[in-house]
Amino acid sequence: MPSRHRRSWSVAGLGALIVLNVVLVGLLVLRPAPVAEERATSYRPTATETATAAPEKQEPAELPTEAGERAQAAPAERLIVNADATTAWRVEKGQCEDSAALERTTDGGATWEALSVDLAPVSRLRVLGPQTLFAIGGGDDCDPTYVSSSSGGSSWLTNDQYLEGSWYIAPSDRSIMATPAGQLSAPCEPVELAALDAASAAVLCTDGTLALTADGGASWENEVPDISAAAIGVADDGYVLAGSHEACEDGIAVAALETDGDALEEPSCAPAEAGSLAVSGVADTVWLWVDNEVYVSTDSGQSW
């Protein structure tokens, strides 16, 4: 039979176990729950980061500019286009109520023949060959009209079916431009448009910058040319600009550009005083129209 002393120890041990269980349960009940941030590491932007949102896609008319203090250029009032070193056409563009004045030379600009074109104004003039060219401008009610000639401009046919997909500034609203990608707001206030092909075109802006596209007008990039340009034209594989440059203090600066806006070489200097300008650079020949004078260079502007 167990002794009374052993039973006392058993009862005491059982009591101690009960007390220990009570203490442990109390600790579990009182322990704080884990915080959510300790289990998750999701990123939360700071107030500064939240305020600096990703930039929205800009409309063409809001292209950034780095033109600085360049003089404003006026919208073009004249165009010149050439087929080669002897044959070219020039036009005073006119306005909706003011007919255009078109002329042609076949002797390198020594003489000019007046031609009739039923457009007011002429928004675009493009040479396709020695006798072949087209013009886009204002027809009846100044609506866009496409005319073409295979006689050097002596006669014209209306081909408005070619308006869709063509490049031109709207005759009655210079803030609207037609492109192969559709009609859109001009990418800037335009001096003039020079369209090389269905993909590539450049707009000289009145602030002196260039708006360039290589996808038919779907998107545009802004470039600042080396010269302060007042005129732009099409060249064989890019564009040609005319304006002012520090290297041409006593003449007109002429610069050839690639389609991305990079200069092909240093500007050349034509021996002419500043005036109303138009320029073209097809068939390895540069034609520059300054006021009443025309200058022609067949050696990249080394001589005129």
Secondary structure, DSSP 8 states (H G I E B T S, - for coil): ---HHHHHHHHHHHHHHHHHHHHHHHHHHHS----HHHH-------HHHHHS-------GGG-----TT--------EEEEESSSS-EEEEE--BTTB--EEEEESSTTSS-EEE----SSEEEEEE-SSS-EEEEEE-GGG-EEEEEESSTTSS-EE-GGGSTT--EE-TT-TTEEEETTEEEE-SSSEEEEEE-SSS-EEEEETTS-EEEESSTTSS-EEE--SSEEEEEEEBSSEEEEEEE-TT-TTSEEEEEEETTS-BSS--EEES--S-SEEEEB-TT-EEEEETTEEEEESSTTS--
